[in-house]
Amino acid sequence: MALDGMGCQRLSSPHPACSPGGRQPGPPAARTACGTVASMSQPSPQPTEPVVCSAKGCRASASYAVVWNNPKIHAPDREKVWTACEQHRDSLADFVRRRGFLLRVDPL
């Protein structure tokens, strides 16, 4: 298997992300395991494992999404999500609220 300089398998026609100036116009993109660019406009598949709380050391099932954004480093439409169990919902939300980052808390 021949690999190009970015570690992608060589195809008869190069992958757009592997060609010079490989960024293509369109929706935001993310790197896949092989280093190619995948569109983020497609919905994510449903997780096959239970969603766990984001609080340090907690392995409980999450029931809430704490949605936040740091306006100093994130675009206004970017949403970061921490998942929270019932016990940690308020503490995680308060942590980002005190910094002015909290957008909302949604049930999962």
Summary of the structure (lengths in Angstrom):
residues: 108
radius of gyration: 18.7
end to end distance: 43.1
largest distance: 54.1
contacts: 237
relative contact order: 0.15
helix: 12%
strand: 24%
